[in-house]
Amino acid sequence: MTIIQPFFSLGPQWRVRSSQCLGTSPHPDCNSRVREGAPGTSRLRWRRRLSAPAAPERGGGHPRGTPPLPRYEEPKRRHQLRFSRTGALRKAPPHAFGLKSLRMRHPLLGTSLGEASPPGAREPQSPSASLGLQIPALAMSAWRQAWQFAAALVFFHGSEYVLAAAFHGRRNVTATSLLISKQYVLAMSFAMLEHLTEILIFPEIKEYWFISNIGLLMVLIGEIVRKVAVVTAGRAFTHVIRIYHEDQHQLVTHGVYRFMRHPGYSGFLIWAVGTQVMLCNPVSTVAFILVLWRFFSKRIPYEEFFLRQFFGSEYEEYARRVHSGLPFIK
């Protein structure tokens, strides 16, 4: 049974036979895309294709006059659309959105944002460009070490001033009380000069983060040991060696002084050497060890000479029982 389709209902482009629209056509594609309603209905709803219908293939294809199915195109997302330099909208390649291909143009990174390259492709670089990429990256680590060094200096001498003013009064605090002398300033200046010189000549030395972190740990340990010694001794702790006995001068043997006779010197030695290890300065590290050990090897016997006069046998027994706190110094 066939239903006569009105000739004027679909227009000239859609004139088809009724048998093709009711599922009786031998062509399989025609039956799958005929209608939205149930079989036998006379009203057909087609989705008109905007482009011209493709020509039927030889020996098959769509019946004459029937529109082909629209090709399925994957919807374009907004982040997949990019504009070329000419302003035309084009689809970005799939590798352009990988995490490894995102690059930023920055003075410290030297790469470009939004420039995607195929996986495995390398852009040619001139020797000057490669040097420009290495120096900023090394400058980041060098600047980090320099800032840590500056922070260590400020905190050490600032805390020394606060403790000295708290125990002895602000009037008695001088530059000598803060352990600032010409030799000390020259030593720290030489350390910074070496740090800057090695950045230009041997920049790879500053990339040993493990060694730099060990130096930072030494700075913290030395700072803690020295400040505990200052707080434990109280008014008995002075930056200048006393050659005359005073009433408030007492022999301190408790706290951290039970383990070493001069924890203040030991803490300063660890702190000073740690600053150079933190900067990755090999020359200054060796120089600080030698200079400071020589300085304390002369200062400790000189100081203990007066301590033996002040406290007599009490200090003799204490010195025989407790180590000085510095290596190779009795």
PAMARTI-858760 format. One record per residue (C-alpha): residue number from 1; residue in three letters; x, y, z. Coordinates in steps of 0.2 Angstrom, whole numbers. Layout:
PAMARTI-858760
<r><num>NUM</num><residuo>ala</residuo><x>X</x><y>Y</y><z>Z</z></r>
...
end
This chain:
PAMARTI-858760
<r><num>1</num><residuo>met</residuo><x>0</x><y>0</y><z>0</z></r>
<r><num>2</num><residuo>thr</residuo><x>7</x><y>17</y><z>-5</z></r>
<r><num>3</num><residuo>ile</residuo><x>2</x><y>34</y><z>1</z></r>
<r><num>4</num><residuo>ile</residuo><x>2</x><y>48</y><z>-12</z></r>
<r><num>5</num><residuo>gln</residuo><x>13</x><y>62</y><z>-6</z></r>
<r><num>6</num><residuo>pro</residuo><x>7</x><y>80</y><z>-11</z></r>
<r><num>7</num><residuo>phe</residuo><x>18</x><y>86</y><z>-25</z></r>
<r><num>8</num><residuo>phe</residuo><x>18</x><y>104</y><z>-18</z></r>
<r><num>9</num><residuo>ser</residuo><x>22</x><y>100</y><z>0</z></r>
<r><num>10</num><residuo>leu</residuo><x>41</x><y>98</y><z>-1</z></r>
<r><num>11</num><residuo>gly</residuo><x>46</x><y>109</y><z>-16</z></r>
<r><num>12</num><residuo>pro</residuo><x>56</x><y>105</y><z>-31</z></r>
<r><num>13</num><residuo>gln</residuo><x>72</x><y>100</y><z>-22</z></r>
<r><num>14</num><residuo>trp</residuo><x>63</x><y>87</y><z>-11</z></r>
<r><num>15</num><residuo>arg</residuo><x>52</x><y>78</y><z>-24</z></r>
<r><num>16</num><residuo>val</residuo><x>54</x><y>60</y><z>-20</z></r>
<r><num>17</num><residuo>arg</residuo><x>43</x><y>44</y><z>-22</z></r>
<r><num>18</num><residuo>ser</residuo><x>32</x><y>39</y><z>-8</z></r>
<r><num>19</num><residuo>ser</residuo><x>39</x><y>22</y><z>-8</z></r>
<r><num>20</num><residuo>gln</residuo><x>56</x><y>29</y><z>-3</z></r>
<r><num>21</num><residuo>cys</residuo><x>49</x><y>39</y><z>11</z></r>
<r><num>22</num><residuo>leu</residuo><x>39</x><y>24</y><z>19</z></r>
<r><num>23</num><residuo>gly</residuo><x>54</x><y>13</y><z>22</z></r>
<r><num>24</num><residuo>thr</residuo><x>50</x><y>2</y><z>6</z></r>
<r><num>25</num><residuo>ser</residuo><x>65</x><y>9</y><z>-4</z></r>
<r><num>26</num><residuo>pro</residuo><x>79</x><y>-4</y><z>-7</z></r>
<r><num>27</num><residuo>his</residuo><x>92</x><y>9</y><z>-2</z></r>
<r><num>28</num><residuo>pro</residuo><x>97</x><y>7</y><z>17</z></r>
<r><num>29</num><residuo>asp</residuo><x>103</x><y>25</y><z>19</z></r>
<r><num>30</num><residuo>cys</residuo><x>86</x><y>31</y><z>13</z></r>
<r><num>31</num><residuo>asn</residuo><x>76</x><y>21</y><z>26</z></r>
<r><num>32</num><residuo>ser</residuo><x>88</x><y>27</y><z>41</z></r>
<r><num>33</num><residuo>arg</residuo><x>86</x><y>46</y><z>38</z></r>
<r><num>34</num><residuo>val</residuo><x>69</x><y>47</y><z>31</z></r>
<r><num>35</num><residuo>arg</residuo><x>58</x><y>55</y><z>45</z></r>
<r><num>36</num><residuo>glu</residuo><x>55</x><y>59</y><z>63</z></r>
<r><num>37</num><residuo>gly</residuo><x>38</x><y>52</y><z>64</z></r>
<r><num>38</num><residuo>ala</residuo><x>31</x><y>35</y><z>63</z></r>
<r><num>39</num><residuo>pro</residuo><x>30</x><y>25</y><z>46</z></r>
<r><num>40</num><residuo>gly</residuo><x>15</x><y>29</y><z>35</z></r>
<r><num>41</num><residuo>thr</residuo><x>14</x><y>47</y><z>40</z></r>
<r><num>42</num><residuo>ser</residuo><x>14</x><y>60</y><z>26</z></r>
<r><num>43</num><residuo>arg</residuo><x>23</x><y>74</y><z>35</z></r>
<r><num>44</num><residuo>leu</residuo><x>42</x><y>73</y><z>32</z></r>
<r><num>45</num><residuo>arg</residuo><x>55</x><y>83</y><z>41</z></r>
<r><num>46</num><residuo>trp</residuo><x>72</x><y>84</y><z>33</z></r>
<r><num>47</num><residuo>arg</residuo><x>87</x><y>94</y><z>38</z></r>
<r><num>48</num><residuo>arg</residuo><x>92</x><y>104</y><z>24</z></r>
<r><num>49</num><residuo>arg</residuo><x>111</x><y>103</y><z>20</z></r>
<r><num>50</num><residuo>leu</residuo><x>119</x><y>120</y><z>17</z></r>
<r><num>51</num><residuo>ser</residuo><x>131</x><y>114</y><z>4</z></r>
<r><num>52</num><residuo>ala</residuo><x>128</x><y>108</y><z>-13</z></r>
<r><num>53</num><residuo>pro</residuo><x>123</x><y>89</y><z>-13</z></r>
<r><num>54</num><residuo>ala</residuo><x>137</x><y>77</y><z>-18</z></r>
<r><num>55</num><residuo>ala</residuo><x>135</x><y>68</y><z>-34</z></r>
<r><num>56</num><residuo>pro</residuo><x>129</x><y>50</y><z>-33</z></r>
<r><num>57</num><residuo>glu</residuo><x>143</x><y>37</y><z>-34</z></r>
<r><num>58</num><residuo>arg</residuo><x>144</x><y>25</y><z>-48</z></r>
<r><num>59</num><residuo>gly</residuo><x>134</x><y>9</y><z>-46</z></r>
<r><num>60</num><residuo>gly</residuo><x>125</x><y>15</y><z>-30</z></r>
<r><num>61</num><residuo>gly</residuo><x>123</x><y>30</y><z>-19</z></r>
<r><num>62</num><residuo>his</residuo><x>108</x><y>40</y><z>-15</z></r>
<r><num>63</num><residuo>pro</residuo><x>93</x><y>39</y><z>-26</z></r>
<r><num>64</num><residuo>arg</residuo><x>91</x><y>54</y><z>-38</z></r>
<r><num>65</num><residuo>gly</residuo><x>84</x><y>69</y><z>-29</z></r>
<r><num>66</num><residuo>thr</residuo><x>88</x><y>64</y><z>-11</z></r>
<r><num>67</num><residuo>pro</residuo><x>100</x><y>75</y><z>-1</z></r>
<r><num>68</num><residuo>pro</residuo><x>115</x><y>66</y><z>6</z></r>
<r><num>69</num><residuo>leu</residuo><x>118</x><y>65</y><z>25</z></r>
<r><num>70</num><residuo>pro</residuo><x>128</x><y>80</y><z>32</z></r>
<r><num>71</num><residuo>arg</residuo><x>146</x><y>75</y><z>37</z></r>
<r><num>72</num><residuo>tyr</residuo><x>149</x><y>75</y><z>55</z></r>
<r><num>73</num><residuo>glu</residuo><x>161</x><y>87</y><z>61</z></r>
<r><num>74</num><residuo>glu</residuo><x>168</x><y>88</y><z>79</z></r>
<r><num>75</num><residuo>pro</residuo><x>163</x><y>104</y><z>87</z></r>
<r><num>76</num><residuo>lys</residuo><x>177</x><y>116</y><z>89</z></r>
<r><num>77</num><residuo>arg</residuo><x>181</x><y>122</y><z>107</z></r>
<r><num>78</num><residuo>arg</residuo><x>186</x><y>139</y><z>111</z></r>
<r><num>79</num><residuo>his</residuo><x>203</x><y>135</y><z>117</z></r>
<r><num>80</num><residuo>gln</residuo><x>207</x><y>125</y><z>101</z></r>
<r><num>81</num><residuo>leu</residuo><x>204</x><y>141</y><z>90</z></r>
<r><num>82</num><residuo>arg</residuo><x>219</x><y>152</y><z>87</z></r>
<r><num>83</num><residuo>phe</residuo><x>222</x><y>167</y><z>76</z></r>
<r><num>84</num><residuo>ser</residuo><x>237</x><y>167</y><z>64</z></r>
<r><num>85</num><residuo>arg</residuo><x>248</x><y>182</y><z>61</z></r>
<r><num>86</num><residuo>thr</residuo><x>236</x><y>187</y><z>46</z></r>
<r><num>87</num><residuo>gly</residuo><x>221</x><y>187</y><z>57</z></r>
<r><num>88</num><residuo>ala</residuo><x>213</x><y>172</y><z>50</z></r>
<r><num>89</num><residuo>leu</residuo><x>205</x><y>159</y><z>62</z></r>
<r><num>90</num><residuo>arg</residuo><x>213</x><y>142</y><z>61</z></r>
<r><num>91</num><residuo>lys</residuo><x>213</x><y>127</y><z>71</z></r>
<r><num>92</num><residuo>ala</residuo><x>228</x><y>124</y><z>83</z></r>
<r><num>93</num><residuo>pro</residuo><x>237</x><y>107</y><z>81</z></r>
<r><num>94</num><residuo>pro</residuo><x>233</x><y>95</y><z>95</z></r>
<r><num>95</num><residuo>his</residuo><x>251</x><y>95</y><z>102</z></r>
<r><num>96</num><residuo>ala</residuo><x>250</x><y>114</y><z>104</z></r>
<r><num>97</num><residuo>phe</residuo><x>240</x><y>112</y><z>121</z></r>
<r><num>98</num><residuo>gly</residuo><x>252</x><y>99</y><z>129</z></r>
<r><num>99</num><residuo>leu</residuo><x>260</x><y>104</y><z>145</z></r>
<r><num>100</num><residuo>lys</residuo><x>278</x><y>101</y><z>139</z></r>
<r><num>101</num><residuo>ser</residuo><x>275</x><y>113</y><z>124</z></r>
<r><num>102</num><residuo>leu</residuo><x>269</x><y>128</y><z>134</z></r>
<r><num>103</num><residuo>arg</residuo><x>283</x><y>140</y><z>135</z></r>
<r><num>104</num><residuo>met</residuo><x>285</x><y>158</y><z>142</z></r>
<r><num>105</num><residuo>arg</residuo><x>295</x><y>172</y><z>136</z></r>
<r><num>106</num><residuo>his</residuo><x>303</x><y>179</y><z>151</z></r>
<r><num>107</num><residuo>pro</residuo><x>320</x><y>187</y><z>155</z></r>
<r><num>108</num><residuo>leu</residuo><x>324</x><y>173</y><z>167</z></r>
<r><num>109</num><residuo>leu</residuo><x>317</x><y>159</y><z>156</z></r>
<r><num>110</num><residuo>gly</residuo><x>321</x><y>165</y><z>138</z></r>
<r><num>111</num><residuo>thr</residuo><x>307</x><y>155</y><z>130</z></r>
<r><num>112</num><residuo>ser</residuo><x>291</x><y>161</y><z>121</z></r>
<r><num>113</num><residuo>leu</residuo><x>273</x><y>159</y><z>127</z></r>
<r><num>114</num><residuo>gly</residuo><x>261</x><y>152</y><z>114</z></r>
<r><num>115</num><residuo>glu</residuo><x>274</x><y>145</y><z>102</z></r>
<r><num>116</num><residuo>ala</residuo><x>271</x><y>127</y><z>100</z></r>
<r><num>117</num><residuo>ser</residuo><x>283</x><y>116</y><z>92</z></r>
<r><num>118</num><residuo>pro</residuo><x>280</x><y>98</y><z>87</z></r>
<r><num>119</num><residuo>pro</residuo><x>286</x><y>85</y><z>99</z></r>
<r><num>120</num><residuo>gly</residuo><x>305</x><y>81</y><z>97</z></r>
<r><num>121</num><residuo>ala</residuo><x>308</x><y>97</y><z>86</z></r>
<r><num>122</num><residuo>arg</residuo><x>322</x><y>108</y><z>92</z></r>
<r><num>123</num><residuo>glu</residuo><x>324</x><y>126</y><z>87</z></r>
<r><num>124</num><residuo>pro</residuo><x>341</x><y>132</y><z>81</z></r>
<r><num>125</num><residuo>gln</residuo><x>350</x><y>143</y><z>93</z></r>
<r><num>126</num><residuo>ser</residuo><x>365</x><y>154</y><z>91</z></r>
<r><num>127</num><residuo>pro</residuo><x>379</x><y>153</y><z>104</z></r>
<r><num>128</num><residuo>ser</residuo><x>375</x><y>170</y><z>111</z></r>
<r><num>129</num><residuo>ala</residuo><x>356</x><y>165</y><z>113</z></r>
<r><num>130</num><residuo>ser</residuo><x>361</x><y>149</y><z>122</z></r>
<r><num>131</num><residuo>leu</residuo><x>373</x><y>159</y><z>134</z></r>
<r><num>132</num><residuo>gly</residuo><x>358</x><y>171</y><z>137</z></r>
<r><num>133</num><residuo>leu</residuo><x>347</x><y>156</y><z>142</z></r>
<r><num>134</num><residuo>gln</residuo><x>360</x><y>150</y><z>154</z></r>
<r><num>135</num><residuo>ile</residuo><x>365</x><y>166</y><z>163</z></r>
<r><num>136</num><residuo>pro</residuo><x>348</x><y>171</y><z>169</z></r>
<r><num>137</num><residuo>ala</residuo><x>344</x><y>153</y><z>175</z></r>
<r><num>138</num><residuo>leu</residuo><x>361</x><y>153</y><z>185</z></r>
<r><num>139</num><residuo>ala</residuo><x>357</x><y>171</y><z>191</z></r>
<r><num>140</num><residuo>met</residuo><x>342</x><y>165</y><z>199</z></r>
<r><num>141</num><residuo>ser</residuo><x>351</x><y>153</y><z>210</z></r>
<r><num>142</num><residuo>ala</residuo><x>365</x><y>166</y><z>213</z></r>
<r><num>143</num><residuo>trp</residuo><x>353</x><y>179</y><z>219</z></r>
<r><num>144</num><residuo>arg</residuo><x>344</x><y>167</y><z>230</z></r>
<r><num>145</num><residuo>gln</residuo><x>361</x><y>163</y><z>239</z></r>
<r><num>146</num><residuo>ala</residuo><x>365</x><y>181</y><z>240</z></r>
<r><num>147</num><residuo>trp</residuo><x>349</x><y>186</y><z>248</z></r>
<r><num>148</num><residuo>gln</residuo><x>351</x><y>172</y><z>261</z></r>
<r><num>149</num><residuo>phe</residuo><x>369</x><y>178</y><z>265</z></r>
<r><num>150</num><residuo>ala</residuo><x>362</x><y>196</y><z>267</z></r>
<r><num>151</num><residuo>ala</residuo><x>348</x><y>190</y><z>278</z></r>
<r><num>152</num><residuo>ala</residuo><x>360</x><y>180</y><z>289</z></r>
<r><num>153</num><residuo>leu</residuo><x>371</x><y>195</y><z>291</z></r>
<r><num>154</num><residuo>val</residuo><x>357</x><y>206</y><z>296</z></r>
<r><num>155</num><residuo>phe</residuo><x>349</x><y>194</y><z>308</z></r>
<r><num>156</num><residuo>phe</residuo><x>366</x><y>189</y><z>316</z></r>
<r><num>157</num><residuo>his</residuo><x>371</x><y>207</y><z>320</z></r>
<r><num>158</num><residuo>gly</residuo><x>354</x><y>213</y><z>324</z></r>
<r><num>159</num><residuo>ser</residuo><x>351</x><y>200</y><z>337</z></r>
<r><num>160</num><residuo>glu</residuo><x>369</x><y>203</y><z>344</z></r>
<r><num>161</num><residuo>tyr</residuo><x>364</x><y>221</y><z>347</z></r>
<r><num>162</num><residuo>val</residuo><x>347</x><y>217</y><z>355</z></r>
<r><num>163</num><residuo>leu</residuo><x>355</x><y>205</y><z>367</z></r>
<r><num>164</num><residuo>ala</residuo><x>370</x><y>216</y><z>371</z></r>
<r><num>165</num><residuo>ala</residuo><x>358</x><y>231</y><z>374</z></r>
<r><num>166</num><residuo>ala</residuo><x>347</x><y>220</y><z>385</z></r>
<r><num>167</num><residuo>phe</residuo><x>360</x><y>214</y><z>397</z></r>
<r><num>168</num><residuo>his</residuo><x>373</x><y>228</y><z>397</z></r>
<r><num>169</num><residuo>gly</residuo><x>363</x><y>244</y><z>392</z></r>
<r><num>170</num><residuo>arg</residuo><x>362</x><y>253</y><z>375</z></r>
<r><num>171</num><residuo>arg</residuo><x>376</x><y>265</y><z>381</z></r>
<r><num>172</num><residuo>asn</residuo><x>389</x><y>251</y><z>382</z></r>
<r><num>173</num><residuo>val</residuo><x>385</x><y>244</y><z>365</z></r>
<r><num>174</num><residuo>thr</residuo><x>398</x><y>249</y><z>352</z></r>
<r><num>175</num><residuo>ala</residuo><x>403</x><y>242</y><z>335</z></r>
<r><num>176</num><residuo>thr</residuo><x>416</x><y>231</y><z>343</z></r>
<r><num>177</num><residuo>ser</residuo><x>401</x><y>224</y><z>353</z></r>
<r><num>178</num><residuo>leu</residuo><x>393</x><y>219</y><z>337</z></r>
<r><num>179</num><residuo>leu</residuo><x>409</x><y>210</y><z>331</z></r>
<r><num>180</num><residuo>ile</residuo><x>411</x><y>222</y><z>317</z></r>
<r><num>181</num><residuo>ser</residuo><x>429</x><y>227</y><z>313</z></r>
<r><num>182</num><residuo>lys</residuo><x>439</x><y>231</y><z>298</z></r>
<r><num>183</num><residuo>gln</residuo><x>445</x><y>214</y><z>296</z></r>
<r><num>184</num><residuo>tyr</residuo><x>428</x><y>207</y><z>297</z></r>
<r><num>185</num><residuo>val</residuo><x>421</x><y>219</y><z>284</z></r>
<r><num>186</num><residuo>leu</residuo><x>436</x><y>215</y><z>272</z></r>
<r><num>187</num><residuo>ala</residuo><x>432</x><y>196</y><z>274</z></r>
<r><num>188</num><residuo>met</residuo><x>414</x><y>198</y><z>270</z></r>
<r><num>189</num><residuo>ser</residuo><x>418</x><y>209</y><z>255</z></r>
<r><num>190</num><residuo>phe</residuo><x>430</x><y>196</y><z>249</z></r>
<r><num>191</num><residuo>ala</residuo><x>417</x><y>183</y><z>250</z></r>
<r><num>192</num><residuo>met</residuo><x>404</x><y>193</y><z>240</z></r>
<r><num>193</num><residuo>leu</residuo><x>418</x><y>197</y><z>227</z></r>
<r><num>194</num><residuo>glu</residuo><x>422</x><y>179</y><z>225</z></r>
<r><num>195</num><residuo>his</residuo><x>403</x><y>175</y><z>223</z></r>
<r><num>196</num><residuo>leu</residuo><x>401</x><y>187</y><z>209</z></r>
<r><num>197</num><residuo>thr</residuo><x>417</x><y>182</y><z>200</z></r>
<r><num>198</num><residuo>glu</residuo><x>412</x><y>164</y><z>200</z></r>
<r><num>199</num><residuo>ile</residuo><x>395</x><y>168</y><z>193</z></r>
<r><num>200</num><residuo>leu</residuo><x>404</x><y>175</y><z>177</z></r>
<r><num>201</num><residuo>ile</residuo><x>418</x><y>162</y><z>176</z></r>
<r><num>202</num><residuo>phe</residuo><x>412</x><y>146</y><z>184</z></r>
<r><num>203</num><residuo>pro</residuo><x>393</x><y>148</y><z>185</z></r>
<r><num>204</num><residuo>glu</residuo><x>390</x><y>129</y><z>187</z></r>
<r><num>205</num><residuo>ile</residuo><x>398</x><y>130</y><z>204</z></r>
<r><num>206</num><residuo>lys</residuo><x>383</x><y>139</y><z>211</z></r>
<r><num>207</num><residuo>glu</residuo><x>371</x><y>125</y><z>205</z></r>
<r><num>208</num><residuo>tyr</residuo><x>375</x><y>113</y><z>219</z></r>
<r><num>209</num><residuo>trp</residuo><x>360</x><y>115</y><z>229</z></r>
<r><num>210</num><residuo>phe</residuo><x>363</x><y>101</y><z>241</z></r>
<r><num>211</num><residuo>ile</residuo><x>379</x><y>110</y><z>247</z></r>
<r><num>212</num><residuo>ser</residuo><x>371</x><y>126</y><z>248</z></r>
<r><num>213</num><residuo>asn</residuo><x>357</x><y>119</y><z>259</z></r>
<r><num>214</num><residuo>ile</residuo><x>370</x><y>111</y><z>270</z></r>
<r><num>215</num><residuo>gly</residuo><x>378</x><y>129</y><z>272</z></r>
<r><num>216</num><residuo>leu</residuo><x>361</x><y>136</y><z>277</z></r>
<r><num>217</num><residuo>leu</residuo><x>359</x><y>122</y><z>290</z></r>
<r><num>218</num><residuo>met</residuo><x>376</x><y>127</y><z>297</z></r>
<r><num>219</num><residuo>val</residuo><x>371</x><y>145</y><z>298</z></r>
<r><num>220</num><residuo>leu</residuo><x>355</x><y>140</y><z>308</z></r>
<r><num>221</num><residuo>ile</residuo><x>364</x><y>129</y><z>320</z></r>
<r><num>222</num><residuo>gly</residuo><x>378</x><y>141</y><z>323</z></r>
<r><num>223</num><residuo>glu</residuo><x>366</x><y>155</y><z>326</z></r>
<r><num>224</num><residuo>ile</residuo><x>356</x><y>144</y><z>339</z></r>
<r><num>225</num><residuo>val</residuo><x>371</x><y>139</y><z>348</z></r>
<r><num>226</num><residuo>arg</residuo><x>378</x><y>156</y><z>350</z></r>
<r><num>227</num><residuo>lys</residuo><x>362</x><y>164</y><z>355</z></r>
<r><num>228</num><residuo>val</residuo><x>359</x><y>151</y><z>368</z></r>
<r><num>229</num><residuo>ala</residuo><x>376</x><y>154</y><z>375</z></r>
<r><num>230</num><residuo>val</residuo><x>373</x><y>172</y><z>376</z></r>
<r><num>231</num><residuo>val</residuo><x>357</x><y>170</y><z>385</z></r>
<r><num>232</num><residuo>thr</residuo><x>363</x><y>157</y><z>397</z></r>
<r><num>233</num><residuo>ala</residuo><x>378</x><y>168</y><z>402</z></r>
<r><num>234</num><residuo>gly</residuo><x>368</x><y>184</y><z>403</z></r>
<r><num>235</num><residuo>arg</residuo><x>378</x><y>198</y><z>410</z></r>
<r><num>236</num><residuo>ala</residuo><x>394</x><y>187</y><z>411</z></r>
<r><num>237</num><residuo>phe</residuo><x>395</x><y>186</y><z>392</z></r>
<r><num>238</num><residuo>thr</residuo><x>405</x><y>201</y><z>385</z></r>
<r><num>239</num><residuo>his</residuo><x>412</x><y>204</y><z>367</z></r>
<r><num>240</num><residuo>val</residuo><x>427</x><y>211</y><z>374</z></r>
<r><num>241</num><residuo>ile</residuo><x>439</x><y>201</y><z>385</z></r>
<r><num>242</num><residuo>arg</residuo><x>439</x><y>207</y><z>403</z></r>
<r><num>243</num><residuo>ile</residuo><x>456</x><y>209</y><z>411</z></r>
<r><num>244</num><residuo>tyr</residuo><x>449</x><y>215</y><z>428</z></r>
<r><num>245</num><residuo>his</residuo><x>437</x><y>205</y><z>439</z></r>
<r><num>246</num><residuo>glu</residuo><x>420</x><y>213</y><z>443</z></r>
<r><num>247</num><residuo>asp</residuo><x>407</x><y>208</y><z>455</z></r>
<r><num>248</num><residuo>gln</residuo><x>394</x><y>202</y><z>443</z></r>
<r><num>249</num><residuo>his</residuo><x>407</x><y>192</y><z>434</z></r>
<r><num>250</num><residuo>gln</residuo><x>403</x><y>174</y><z>438</z></r>
<r><num>251</num><residuo>leu</residuo><x>409</x><y>157</y><z>431</z></r>
<r><num>252</num><residuo>val</residuo><x>395</x><y>149</y><z>421</z></r>
<r><num>253</num><residuo>thr</residuo><x>395</x><y>130</y><z>421</z></r>
<r><num>254</num><residuo>his</residuo><x>377</x><y>126</y><z>418</z></r>
<r><num>255</num><residuo>gly</residuo><x>366</x><y>124</y><z>402</z></r>
<r><num>256</num><residuo>val</residuo><x>376</x><y>123</y><z>386</z></r>
<r><num>257</num><residuo>tyr</residuo><x>392</x><y>127</y><z>396</z></r>
<r><num>258</num><residuo>arg</residuo><x>392</x><y>109</y><z>403</z></r>
<r><num>259</num><residuo>phe</residuo><x>396</x><y>103</y><z>385</z></r>
<r><num>260</num><residuo>met</residuo><x>409</x><y>116</y><z>380</z></r>
<r><num>261</num><residuo>arg</residuo><x>418</x><y>130</y><z>388</z></r>
<r><num>262</num><residuo>his</residuo><x>416</x><y>142</y><z>374</z></r>
<r><num>263</num><residuo>pro</residuo><x>400</x><y>139</y><z>365</z></r>
<r><num>264</num><residuo>gly</residuo><x>399</x><y>157</y><z>359</z></r>
<r><num>265</num><residuo>tyr</residuo><x>415</x><y>155</y><z>349</z></r>
<r><num>266</num><residuo>ser</residuo><x>410</x><y>138</y><z>343</z></r>
<r><num>267</num><residuo>gly</residuo><x>393</x><y>145</y><z>336</z></r>
<r><num>268</num><residuo>phe</residuo><x>402</x><y>159</y><z>328</z></r>
<r><num>269</num><residuo>leu</residuo><x>414</x><y>147</y><z>319</z></r>
<r><num>270</num><residuo>ile</residuo><x>400</x><y>136</y><z>313</z></r>
<r><num>271</num><residuo>trp</residuo><x>390</x><y>151</y><z>307</z></r>
<r><num>272</num><residuo>ala</residuo><x>404</x><y>160</y><z>298</z></r>
<r><num>273</num><residuo>val</residuo><x>409</x><y>145</y><z>288</z></r>
<r><num>274</num><residuo>gly</residuo><x>391</x><y>140</y><z>285</z></r>
<r><num>275</num><residuo>thr</residuo><x>389</x><y>157</y><z>276</z></r>
<r><num>276</num><residuo>gln</residuo><x>402</x><y>153</y><z>264</z></r>
<r><num>277</num><residuo>val</residuo><x>396</x><y>135</y><z>261</z></r>
<r><num>278</num><residuo>met</residuo><x>379</x><y>142</y><z>258</z></r>
<r><num>279</num><residuo>leu</residuo><x>387</x><y>154</y><z>244</z></r>
<r><num>280</num><residuo>cys</residuo><x>396</x><y>139</y><z>237</z></r>
<r><num>281</num><residuo>asn</residuo><x>412</x><y>149</y><z>239</z></r>
<r><num>282</num><residuo>pro</residuo><x>427</x><y>136</y><z>239</z></r>
<r><num>283</num><residuo>val</residuo><x>441</x><y>149</y><z>242</z></r>
<r><num>284</num><residuo>ser</residuo><x>432</x><y>159</y><z>255</z></r>
<r><num>285</num><residuo>thr</residuo><x>426</x><y>143</y><z>264</z></r>
<r><num>286</num><residuo>val</residuo><x>444</x><y>137</y><z>266</z></r>
<r><num>287</num><residuo>ala</residuo><x>450</x><y>154</y><z>271</z></r>
<r><num>288</num><residuo>phe</residuo><x>437</x><y>157</y><z>284</z></r>
<r><num>289</num><residuo>ile</residuo><x>441</x><y>140</y><z>292</z></r>
<r><num>290</num><residuo>leu</residuo><x>460</x><y>144</y><z>293</z></r>
<r><num>291</num><residuo>val</residuo><x>458</x><y>162</y><z>298</z></r>
<r><num>292</num><residuo>leu</residuo><x>445</x><y>159</y><z>312</z></r>
<r><num>293</num><residuo>trp</residuo><x>454</x><y>144</y><z>319</z></r>
<r><num>294</num><residuo>arg</residuo><x>470</x><y>154</y><z>320</z></r>
<r><num>295</num><residuo>phe</residuo><x>461</x><y>168</y><z>328</z></r>
<r><num>296</num><residuo>phe</residuo><x>452</x><y>157</y><z>341</z></r>
<r><num>297</num><residuo>ser</residuo><x>468</x><y>147</y><z>345</z></r>
<r><num>298</num><residuo>lys</residuo><x>476</x><y>163</y><z>351</z></r>
<r><num>299</num><residuo>arg</residuo><x>461</x><y>171</y><z>359</z></r>
<r><num>300</num><residuo>ile</residuo><x>456</x><y>157</y><z>370</z></r>
<r><num>301</num><residuo>pro</residuo><x>472</x><y>154</y><z>379</z></r>
<r><num>302</num><residuo>tyr</residuo><x>473</x><y>173</y><z>381</z></r>
<r><num>303</num><residuo>glu</residuo><x>455</x><y>174</y><z>389</z></r>
<r><num>304</num><residuo>glu</residuo><x>458</x><y>158</y><z>400</z></r>
<r><num>305</num><residuo>phe</residuo><x>474</x><y>166</y><z>407</z></r>
<r><num>306</num><residuo>phe</residuo><x>463</x><y>179</y><z>416</z></r>
<r><num>307</num><residuo>leu</residuo><x>449</x><y>167</y><z>420</z></r>
<r><num>308</num><residuo>arg</residuo><x>462</x><y>156</y><z>429</z></r>
<r><num>309</num><residuo>gln</residuo><x>467</x><y>172</y><z>439</z></r>
<r><num>310</num><residuo>phe</residuo><x>449</x><y>176</y><z>443</z></r>
<r><num>311</num><residuo>phe</residuo><x>442</x><y>159</y><z>448</z></r>
<r><num>312</num><residuo>gly</residuo><x>458</x><y>149</y><z>452</z></r>
<r><num>313</num><residuo>ser</residuo><x>456</x><y>130</y><z>455</z></r>
<r><num>314</num><residuo>glu</residuo><x>438</x><y>131</y><z>451</z></r>
<r><num>315</num><residuo>tyr</residuo><x>441</x><y>135</y><z>433</z></r>
<r><num>316</num><residuo>glu</residuo><x>456</x><y>123</y><z>432</z></r>
<r><num>317</num><residuo>glu</residuo><x>444</x><y>109</y><z>436</z></r>
<r><num>318</num><residuo>tyr</residuo><x>431</x><y>115</y><z>424</z></r>
<r><num>319</num><residuo>ala</residuo><x>444</x><y>116</y><z>410</z></r>
<r><num>320</num><residuo>arg</residuo><x>451</x><y>99</y><z>414</z></r>
<r><num>321</num><residuo>arg</residuo><x>433</x><y>91</y><z>413</z></r>
<r><num>322</num><residuo>val</residuo><x>425</x><y>101</y><z>398</z></r>
<r><num>323</num><residuo>his</residuo><x>432</x><y>103</y><z>381</z></r>
<r><num>324</num><residuo>ser</residuo><x>434</x><y>120</y><z>373</z></r>
<r><num>325</num><residuo>gly</residuo><x>421</x><y>117</y><z>359</z></r>
<r><num>326</num><residuo>leu</residuo><x>433</x><y>120</y><z>345</z></r>
<r><num>327</num><residuo>pro</residuo><x>443</x><y>107</y><z>336</z></r>
<r><num>328</num><residuo>phe</residuo><x>461</x><y>105</y><z>340</z></r>
<r><num>329</num><residuo>ile</residuo><x>460</x><y>118</y><z>354</z></r>
<r><num>330</num><residuo>lys</residuo><x>462</x><y>111</y><z>372</z></r>
end
